[in-house]
Amino acid sequence: MLLGAPLALLARVGTATCIAAKDPLTPLLAVGASGVLNLVLDVVLVSVLGRGIGGAAWATVASEAACAAIVMRAVRAKLRGRPA
């Protein structure tokens, strides 16, 4: 889905920023959490609600949004000089 592209880019930039700040754990946890969210939403939207490929697309957009939010929160904390 086109809506997920800016979120994916934001998540990747935030991940690179965390890694450059010598914090590889935050992106790892963010990607893991968003992967679990994607799996759960895929099952619910595709299998339970019968939304098909559109449901899978919305699950992916939601997981990218979650990943971007987690990583960008950590980046903001690092820019303010606080530990994430």
N, C-alpha and C positions, 0 to 999 in steps of 0.2 A: 504494500500500500504506500502511496506517495506521502501520506501523513507521517509515516514512520521514519522517512529519510532524514529530516532535520534532527529528530531525536537520536537516531543512530549516530549521526555525525557529532552531536553534542556529547554523547556518551563516550565516543572514541577520543575526542579531544580531552575530555575530563580524565579518562583513563591514562592518556599519555602525560597529562599534567601531574597526576598522582605518581606515576612511575618516575617522572623527572624529579619529583620532590622526595624520592626514595621511599615511597609508600606503595609497595605492590600488593599489600593485603586488602586494602579498600576496593580496588577494582576487581580483585579475585572474588571477594564476597558479593560485590554488586552484580557481577556476571552470574555467579552461582544462584543468587536469590532471584534474579530476573529469569534465569533458565527454569527454575522450579515454578515460578509464576506462569511462564509461558506454557509449561506442561499442564499445569492444573487448568488454566483457561482453555487450552486446546481440548482437553477432555470434556470440560463442561460445555463449551460453546459448540464443538463439533459433534460429540457423541450424545450428550444429554439433550441439548437444545436443538440439535439438527441444523445448525447454521452453515455447515459445509465449509468451503474454502474461504468464504467471507468471515466466518467465525475464527478460522485459523489466522487470517490476516489481522483481525482486531486483537487477538491474543498476542500476536507479535508486536503490534504497536503498543499495547499496554505494557508488555515486558520491556520494550526499549525505553518507554517513558519512565518506568521504575528504575531501570539501570541509570539513565541520565540523571534522575533526581538524586539518587544515592551518591553517585560520583560527584556531581556538581555541589552537593552539600559539603562533601569532604574538601573539595577544592576551595570553596568559599571560606571554610574554617581554616585552611592552610594559609590562604591569602591574608586572613586577619591575624595570623600568628598563633592560633589555638590548635591543639591536637584534635583530630577528628573523632 
